[in-house]
Amino acid sequence: MIILASSSPRRKELLGLLSLSFEVIPSHADETIEESLPPGEIVEELSFRKAREVLGAHPKITEGIVIGSDTIVVLNERKLGKPSSPEEAEQMLHALQGGPHYVYSGIACLDAASGKEAVSHKRTRVYMKELSAAQIRRYVATGEPMDKAGAYAIQGRGAALVDRIEGDYFNVVGMSVSLLADMLGEFGIEIP
Ligand SMILES: Cc1cn([C@H]2C[C@H](O)[C@@H](COP(=O)(O)OP(=O)(O)OP(=O)(O)O)O2)c(=O)[nH]c1=O
C-alpha cells in the first residue's frame, strides 16, 4: 500500500503517472522552519515532517510506504513559499520576472512496517520572461498563483510566463516522478 501525505492535487496527479494504486491523506504538519537553512535541507525536512505527521496521526497504518513532499522557490538567497495575499503574489512575480531562479522539491518515503526512511530532493532552474506590471496583475487576477510556491504554476497559465527550464519539469510542478520512482524502487516497489 502507498499513502500520499499531501493535499496537493498536483502531487496526486504526478504519483498517478506511475500507475500504482495509492491513497491520499492530507498532512497537517507544522511547516515553520529556520529560513537560513540550505534550501535542499528545508524541503527534505518538511517532506519528512509531512510523512511522519500522517503516520503518527493514523496508528492504523501499520504497513505500506508513506510519501511526503515539499516545494520551495529560491531567488538568490530568498526562499519563496506560497503567497499569503494577491499583493504578495504580485511582489513575488515582480522579483522573479526577467531572470532565473531555482525550484527545490523534496521527497520523503517512510516504511510503516520496518521504520525505514529515505529522503532526497531535486533542483530545477527556471528562467522567467520579462513581464510588465499589467501582465503580472492580470495573471494574479486569475487566482492561479495563490496556492503555488513562488506564485506561479508552470503546468497552467503560468506556462506563458516561463521562457525555459533546465532540469526536471515535474520537480517544478511539485515532485520529481523520476526521483520518486527510484526511491520507491529502494523500498521494493516496482513501477508497472
Ligand atoms: C513552482 C510551482 C509550484 N506549484 C505548487 C506545488 C505545491 O502544491 C505548491 C507548493 O506548496 P507545498 O507546501 O510544497 O505543498 P502543498 O501545501 O500544496 O501540499 P502538501 O503540503 O499537502 O503536499 O506549489 C505548482 O503547482 N506549480 C509550479 O510551477
Ligand as a Chemical Component Dictionary entry (heavy atoms), coordinates in Angstrom:
data_LIG
# 
_chem_comp.id                   LIG 
_chem_comp.type                 NON-POLYMER 
_chem_comp.pdbx_formal_charge   0 
_chem_comp.three_letter_code    LIG 
# 
loop_
_chem_comp_atom.comp_id 
_chem_comp_atom.atom_id 
_chem_comp_atom.alt_atom_id 
_chem_comp_atom.type_symbol 
_chem_comp_atom.charge 
_chem_comp_atom.model_Cartn_x 
_chem_comp_atom.model_Cartn_y 
_chem_comp_atom.model_Cartn_z 
_chem_comp_atom.pdbx_ordinal 
LIG C1  C1  C 0 6.543  26.421 -8.786  1  
LIG C2  C2  C 0 5.244  25.659 -8.773  2  
LIG C3  C3  C 0 4.664  25.209 -7.581  3  
LIG N1  N1  N 0 3.488  24.528 -7.588  4  
LIG C4  C4  C 0 2.846  24.061 -6.338  5  
LIG C5  C5  C 0 3.246  22.646 -5.927  6  
LIG C6  C6  C 0 2.830  22.598 -4.480  7  
LIG O1  O1  O 0 1.480  22.118 -4.423  8  
LIG C7  C7  C 0 2.884  24.066 -4.039  9  
LIG C8  C8  C 0 3.953  24.266 -3.001  10 
LIG O2  O2  O 0 3.417  24.066 -1.719  11 
LIG P1  P1  P 0 3.812  22.845 -0.762  12 
LIG O3  O3  O 0 3.791  23.386 0.636   13 
LIG O4  O4  O 0 5.058  22.158 -1.237  14 
LIG O5  O5  O 0 2.611  21.793 -0.955  15 
LIG P2  P2  P 0 1.053  21.940 -0.693  16 
LIG O6  O6  O 0 0.780  22.751 0.546   17 
LIG O7  O7  O 0 0.390  22.418 -1.961  18 
LIG O8  O8  O 0 0.600  20.438 -0.487  19 
LIG P3  P3  P 0 1.033  19.409 0.701   20 
LIG O9  O9  O 0 1.909  20.139 1.676   21 
LIG O10 O10 O 0 -0.242 18.968 1.328   22 
LIG O11 O11 O 0 1.736  18.282 -0.012  23 
LIG O12 O12 O 0 3.184  24.831 -5.213  24 
LIG C9  C9  C 0 2.849  24.258 -8.783  25 
LIG O13 O13 O 0 1.769  23.642 -8.798  26 
LIG N2  N2  N 0 3.409  24.669 -9.969  27 
LIG C10 C10 C 0 4.584  25.366 -10.021 28 
LIG O14 O14 O 0 5.047  25.723 -11.139 29 
# 
loop_
_chem_comp_bond.comp_id 
_chem_comp_bond.atom_id_1 
_chem_comp_bond.atom_id_2 
_chem_comp_bond.value_order 
_chem_comp_bond.pdbx_ordinal 
LIG C1  C2  SING 1  
LIG C2  C3  DOUB 2  
LIG C2  C10 SING 3  
LIG C3  N1  SING 4  
LIG N1  C4  SING 5  
LIG N1  C9  SING 6  
LIG C4  C5  SING 7  
LIG C4  O12 SING 8  
LIG C5  C6  SING 9  
LIG C6  O1  SING 10 
LIG C6  C7  SING 11 
LIG C7  C8  SING 12 
LIG C7  O12 SING 13 
LIG C8  O2  SING 14 
LIG O2  P1  SING 15 
LIG P1  O3  DOUB 16 
LIG P1  O4  SING 17 
LIG P1  O5  SING 18 
LIG O5  P2  SING 19 
LIG P2  O6  DOUB 20 
LIG P2  O7  SING 21 
LIG P2  O8  SING 22 
LIG O8  P3  SING 23 
LIG P3  O9  DOUB 24 
LIG P3  O10 SING 25 
LIG P3  O11 SING 26 
LIG C9  O13 DOUB 27 
LIG C9  N2  SING 28 
LIG N2  C10 SING 29 
LIG C10 O14 DOUB 30 
# 
